[in-house]
């Protein structure tokens, strides 16, 4: 995320083993999130959006009830909250199942956000 215009980013996690392995290092680096992440893991919420900290803002997490919500309005709501910053916000979906992750990236790009490159 070295692009000079980049202002923020977020990572999409679900409760798959792959996602949880990716989430673990972030929680270790941000101990204040342990309680919130633990609450999410115990809940029926399927998705956690980890909004990366960009000074002066703090790192934060947002949960969604259903993974399908990402494709049925949740990304648009997040973009509405970001306003013009959407165009400088990168999404990372590496922890998700590849087909679903591609749909989420395509949706975010259509909204006007940036998309992290995927590893082949």
Secondary structure, 3 states (H helix, E strand, C coil): CCCCCCCEEEEEECCCHHHHHHHHHHHHHCHHHHHHHHHHHHCCCCEEEEECCCCCCCCEEEEECCHHHHHCCHHHHHHHHHHHHHHHEEEECCCCCHHHHHHHHHHHHHHCCEECCCCC
